[in-house]
């Protein structure tokens, strides 16, 4: 077990990381206005992962911790990003395989009994 040591992160680093977080937030907002198809969600998850890594590394001082802890966190973040990204990509491309219909599974369910006339046409 290693002995704890004090580290002082310069204010310039904290301000730089905060500026990077603001820029990445702007990138997320900017990309949301661009139609990239299925890639919008993947880009958003990627940017969010980078932001999470920056917060954990610098504001939670994981950068100065044992390297094994840093690697475990970053690999975990990488895999969760990969799994969520692949799941989003799969769900966004399902219409290429088969036609998606928006009809209720059970047409005579009680939830559809008191629907207004203009929306009940989708229930059949």
N, C-alpha and C positions, 0 to 999 in steps of 0.2 A: 504494500500500500504506500503510495507516494504521500509525501507531506504536502499539505496545502500551501500554496504560495499566492501572494497578492499580485494582481495584475491591474494595471490602470490603462484602460482604453482611452486614447485621446478623443477629445470632443469632436475633432475633425472627422474621425471615423464614424461616430454616431450620426453626425450631420450628413455625411456622404451616404450612409445607408438609408437614412430617412429620406434624402432626396431621391435615391434610387427607388424607394418604395412609392414615393409620389409619382415618379415618372412611370413606373410599371402600372400603377393604378390608372394613369392617363392612357397608357397603351391598352389596358383592358377596356376602358370606356370607348376609346377610339375604334378599336377593332369591333366593338359591338354594333357600330354604325355601318360597318362594311360587310357586305354579304359574301361570306366565304363558304357558304353551304354548311356542310358537316364539320368543317374545320374551325368554325367560330368557337364551339364548345371546347375543342381540343386546345386551341390557342389560349383560351381563358383558363383552362386547368393548368396548362404549362406555366403561364405567367403567375398564377396563384401559387404554384409549387415553388417557383423561384422566390417569390415574396416570403413564403413560409420558411424557406431555407435561410434567407437573410435575417429574418426575425430570430430564428432559433440560434443561428451562428453568432450574431453580434449582440442582440439585445438580451438574449438568455445565456450568453457567454459560453455557448457550446464550442466556439472557436478556440477558447483557452482551456477547455476540458481535455480529458484523455482522448486521443485520436480514435480509439476504438468506439467510443460513444458517438463521436461525430460521424464515423463511417456507418455505424448501425442506423443512426437517424437518417442520413442522406440516402442510403440504400432503401430504407423503408419508404421514404418520401418518393424516391424514384419508382419503386414498384407500385405504390398506391396510385401514383400519377399514370403509370403505364396501364394498370388495370382499369381505372376509371376512364381513361382515354379510349382504350379498346372497346369498352362497354358502350360508351357514347357513340363511337364510330359504328359499331354494330347496329345499335338501335336506329341510327340516322340513315342507314343504308338498307333497311329491311324492305322498303317499298320497291327496291330494285328486283327483289326476288319474287314477291307476291303482292297482290293488290290489297291494300289496307282499307277496310270498310268501317265506317263509324256507325254501326248499328248496335243496339243493345243486345246483350246475350239473351236475356229473357224479356221479350217484347211486352208481355202482359204483367210486368212487375208493378207493385203498388206505387212506386215512385213516379211512374208514367201516367197514373190514373187521373191526376188533377192538373195536367199540363195545359197551358194555353193552346189554342188551336193552331197558331202559327209555328210553334216548335214541335207539335206532335207529329208533323210530317216526317221528321227525322227518325221517329221511333218505329217506323214500319219498314 
